[in-house]
Amino acid sequence: MRVSELSEDEIIAKLVNVLPQAANIVVPSGDDCAVLDFAYKTAISVDLLNENVHFRTDWSTGYDVGYRAATQNLADSVAMGALPRTLVVGLAFPSSTEMEWLLDFAAGMRDACEPLGVGVDGGDLVSGEYISISVTVLGDVEQPILRSGAQPGDLLIHTGVLGHGMAGLALLEAGYTRETVEPELAALIDDFLRPKPPLETALAAAKAGNLTAMMDVSDGLIKDCRRIAHRSRVWIDIDDRALGKYLGDLGKAAGRVAADRRHWLCEGGEDHGFLATMKAGTPVPDGFTVIGQVKGPDVDGRVSINGINYGAAGGWDHFHK
């Protein structure tokens, strides 16, 4: 059934039946605003996803797109040390869109949100020439963790995967799918289509209180490391030996499409792990790996690997090519 066969109210009713409510909801979807009760400060972030820019419907199911739209926003909230509470979703789509695709999209959002008790409370639907999605996340945070808190002597730590998103994209662009490749390559494609940020690992580390800076790695290890270095006005040196543990997952895929796995690791985006700095001499949080150190002050924000400056931009940029 196409959405053109239904009214807006009928479409909303079907979606609301699938989507979860926030644990701290006071007034749920159905009025002009949803109302929630927050315990601390409210952390807010928004992301946009456009068809044929962030996803393709011949590669991605509705479930994939909904899961991705949710997880990348949840990661932004967690990167601030905030417990995500709810998502607000704006969705544009052509009248030819199948209702089944929208229900699949809602199921993907639900499954991404439910482990942390996050709701999808409110939003808007409009018709459009292509699918466009705006997701706003609201989180509860007592003490935000900023990009600007790294100090000389801190350790650089990471949790999650590196290079999987770029590897999965390269495999799709080469004509492979999850169904046509070996399981280890299918896992890379799946990690691109459905990023899996280690949200609970990062929240636990934030709660322990020893992190000085943190951010979600969405645009590439080097680029996002440089953002911490720039905001903190420090020099961060990455230990090349520590990156070795991430290369093994990428080798077979790099050989299949004749790519450089180290480039994927250093500059690949869409992984949504977490990069943080922490006080030296304190326990490394469970699930994190030490991959470098804050060496000293630097007014411009410097990033190096084994002391050699990394000159390239180091990641994805929507505008500068």
Summary of the structure (lengths in Angstrom):
residues: 321
radius of gyration: 20.1
end to end distance: 40.8
largest distance: 62.6
contacts: 1148
relative contact order: 0.16
helix: 36%
strand: 27%
